[in-house]
Amino acid sequence: MELITLQIYGIWLKTSRYFGAIPVDERVVIDGKFVSAAGVTAGIDGALRVAALLCGDRVAQEIQLQIQYAPEPPFNSGTPASAPPEILEAARATSREITEARLTTAKRIATRLGVVTKESGL
């Protein structure tokens, strides 16, 4: 399995290694033929980057203008690093059960696929 560098949304970070991903903390990552983005507006950022790669910056800027993409979030809690500690803990608590279920599933699939992780020792 080929390892690729991906931007992984926070709740998926623990599972990414079971699928051969190398997570990084960037809004948009381009690794060879793969483009990944984490979060809603990062997806738009990624799409604009792809448009720029395929058609040039001018076309990407026209698209950005046509969709009136100029985000101004009302809070500075869009990443674990920027969120206040109490908000971060509340979000983690809310998603803890589903995160653990996803992790269990990821481990089972990784074992079936033979994905090498530190934990599996494969």
C-alpha positions in Angstrom: 0.0 0.0 0.0 1.3 3.4 -1.0 1.6 6.0 1.8 0.2 9.4 1.1 0.2 12.6 3.0 -3.3 13.8 3.9 -5.0 16.6 5.8 -7.2 14.7 8.2 -10.2 16.3 10.0 -9.7 16.1 13.8 -12.1 13.3 14.6 -10.5 11.1 12.0 -6.9 11.7 13.0 -6.7 8.6 15.2 -7.9 6.4 12.4 -5.8 7.8 9.5 -2.7 5.6 10.2 -4.8 2.5 9.7 -5.4 3.5 6.1 -1.8 4.3 5.2 -2.2 8.1 5.6 0.4 10.4 7.0 -1.6 13.2 8.7 -0.4 16.8 8.6 -1.8 20.0 10.0 -2.5 22.0 6.9 -5.8 23.1 5.4 -5.1 21.7 2.0 -2.5 19.0 1.0 -1.5 18.1 -2.5 0.5 14.8 -2.6 1.1 13.6 -6.2 -2.3 13.0 -7.7 -4.2 13.3 -4.4 -5.7 16.5 -2.9 -7.2 16.4 0.6 -8.7 19.1 2.7 -10.1 19.0 6.3 -13.3 20.8 7.1 -16.0 22.6 5.1 -14.3 25.7 4.0 -11.0 23.9 3.5 -12.8 21.8 0.9 -13.6 25.0 -1.0 -9.9 26.0 -0.6 -8.9 22.7 -2.0 -11.3 23.0 -4.9 -9.9 26.5 -5.7 -6.3 25.1 -5.6 -7.3 22.3 -8.0 -8.9 24.9 -10.3 -5.7 27.0 -10.2 -3.6 23.9 -11.0 -5.8 22.9 -13.9 -6.9 26.3 -15.3 -4.6 29.0 -13.8 -4.9 31.4 -10.9 -7.1 33.8 -12.9 -9.8 31.2 -13.4 -9.6 30.1 -9.8 -10.0 33.7 -8.7 -13.0 34.2 -11.0 -14.6 31.1 -9.4 -13.9 32.4 -5.9 -15.6 35.7 -6.8 -18.5 34.0 -8.5 -19.3 32.0 -5.4 -18.5 35.0 -3.2 -16.1 33.0 -1.1 -14.7 35.3 1.6 -15.1 33.5 4.9 -15.2 35.5 8.1 -15.9 33.0 10.9 -17.6 34.5 14.0 -15.4 32.5 16.4 -11.8 31.4 16.6 -12.5 27.8 17.4 -12.1 26.2 14.0 -9.2 23.9 15.0 -8.1 22.1 18.1 -5.2 24.5 18.4 -7.4 27.6 18.3 -10.4 26.5 20.2 -10.7 27.4 23.9 -9.9 24.4 26.1 -13.5 24.0 27.4 -14.9 24.0 23.9 -12.3 21.5 22.7 -13.1 19.1 25.6 -16.8 19.5 25.1 -16.5 18.6 21.4 -14.2 15.6 22.2 -16.7 14.4 24.8 -19.6 14.7 22.4 -17.8 12.6 19.7 -15.9 10.2 22.0 -18.3 7.2 21.5 -18.4 7.5 17.7 -14.6 8.1 17.6 -13.9 4.9 19.5 -16.3 3.0 17.2 -14.5 4.4 14.2 -11.1 3.5 15.7 -12.2 -0.1 16.3 -13.5 -0.4 12.7 -10.3 1.1 11.3 -8.1 -1.3 13.2 -10.2 -4.3 12.0 -10.0 -3.1 8.4 -6.3 -2.3 8.6 -5.6 -5.9 9.9 -7.7 -7.3 7.1 -5.8 -5.2 4.5 -2.4 -5.9 6.0 -1.7 -2.2 6.7 1.4 -1.7 8.8 1.1 0.4 11.9 3.2 0.7 15.0 0.4 -0.8 17.0 -0.3 -3.8 14.7 3.3 -4.7 14.3 2.6 -6.1 10.9 
